[in-house]
Structure formats: structure tokens, C-alpha cells
Amino acid sequence: MNAMLSFLYTLLAHDVESALETVGLDPYVGFFHTDRPGRASLALDMMEELRPFMADRLALNLINLNRVKPKDFVKKENGGAYS
């Protein structure tokens, strides 16, 4: 679940960052997330509102509808997983 959520959050962050740049806003100047070089803080701020509806719900639906199964992931020796 964590691997899938992490992947979906990455996709969502990229889309939000692109949308902010499209309308002329600087995605690196945030309010809630600390400004750090290379971190799109405003995109992360905006993403917080969208995560439950776009990423979390999608992940749960994929699991509940059996679109994603444990066999779709490879388990590493250290306990990590990747697809």
C-alpha cells in the first residue's frame, strides 16, 4: 500500500506543479511546507487538499476491485516492495 501511495503522490505532485507553472505561480514558494532548494513547496501545499480524493481513493479502489494484487509486487530481501 505504501509503495502504491508513494507512486500516486509523486504523480499528483508533478501534475499540481505543472498546473501551478501553467497559471504563472511559482511552485517552489509554499506556505505550509518549508522552502528548500529543489522542493516544490506550494505544489505540496496544494496537493494536500487533493490527496484523499485523487490518490488515496484510487489506491483503495484498485485494491478493493482486485486490480492490484500482492503478486503484482516484488518483495526484496530487506522487506521493501516494488512493482
PEGIRA-V137610 format. One line per field, one symbol per residue. phi: phi as a letter, one per 40 degrees, with the letter a starting at -180 (. if undefined). burial: I if it has 9 or more other ideal C-beta (glycine too) atoms within 8 Angstrom, else O. A space follows every 50 residues. Layout:
BEGIN
phi: ???
burial: ???
END
This chain:
BEGIN
phi: .ccccdcccccccccccccccccgccccbbbccccbdgbccccccccdcc dccbcccccccccccfcbbdccbbccccgcbab
burial: OOIIIOIIIOIIIOOIIOOIIOOOOOIIOIOOIOOOOOIIIIIIIIIOOI IOOIIIIIIOIIIOOOOOOOOOIOOOOOOOIOO
END
